[in-house]
Amino acid sequence: MTISSCQQPLPIKPLYIKQFFDRDSCTYTYLLVDPNSHEGAIIDGVKEQLKRDLQYIEELGIELLYAIETHVHADHISSAGLMRQKTGAQIVYNKAAAIKSIDIELLDGDELPLGHFQIKAISTPGHTCGCMSYYIDNRVFTGDTLLIRGCGRSDFQQGSSEVLYRSVTEKLFNLPEETVVYPGHDYNGNTSSTIAEEKQWNARLGKQKSLADFIDIMDNLNLALPKKINEAVPANEGCGINFNPNIYVHEDFSMSSLYQIWQQENPDNLIIDNRTEEEYLTGHIPNSKNIPLGTEPDHLEALKDFKHIYIYCHSGRRSQTALTNLAMMGLENITCVSHSGLPEWEALGYPIAH
Ligand SMILES: [Fe+2]
């Protein structure tokens, strides 16, 4: 017997996971590395932390294969585009996120090889329509679908409480109970959980909470919009590098700016009132079109006829969300009044139609 025939194959080293935190947005970024092949993947990189992440990738000698996103983020700009430029990593999204100029579009159940391991895509829409969770080696990276003792909101980016409930209870909660949960954010200093813990203790979805109870909770969150939503969503649609300045919120665009536009009576411009029909009927800007928040897709074809769209609501909150919705549908040249609304128009003595 020769010496070499007695040698055992080297044991496979376990997957290495590094968890990073971005303090500004409370975002977790994950670096996954197969120490056997030195191949790696980054999940949800933050643009402002690119230097930090690149340094680790270099120090650990990683060949970065993938820059993976769990969804189109509203609270920070992704580093995926820059990461691809710097490392050659392929950008990975759920196909349903409909992001252009990426490299790999995944469907539910698809697998990405990472050295000796496989990253399995689990489509988990609800927080947004294009959310994907990623399962690898007894861990699941859940983005904003399942947080520790909570979950992401469902009130923008084609979110749906019912869809979110089914994604968590019918998909994530069916993973093995010992699966470690790594969320996209945490605001309380927690770093990971398990499926067993969340099935029991998740405040919104645990203890077999009913769909009706969950929807009731989600309908009453009354959250402010993320600070960066109107910057981050359009930027992330260009993988964090190619974004269109015409769909940014211009903070100084006020009701008096809108009045000047209104006076021009330019048929290429459209002013949208995106409050409810009931609110619109109690008084609105003359010749404005009522497109209640959430119904934008029903009007897409008609909206394409205008060169510039202006949006207002009551306080500026809904108009900002509508701007993001329209931008996600591919429209450009949209401006909204982001810090006031019809009460200011009235206070300034401008005309009202009924
Ligand atoms: Fe999110």
Boltz pocket constraint, residues with backbone or C-beta under 6 A from the ligand:
constraints:
  - pocket:
      binder: B
      contacts: [[A, 71], [A, 72], [A, 73], [A, 74], [A, 75], [A, 127], [A, 144], [A, 152]]
      max_distance: 6.0
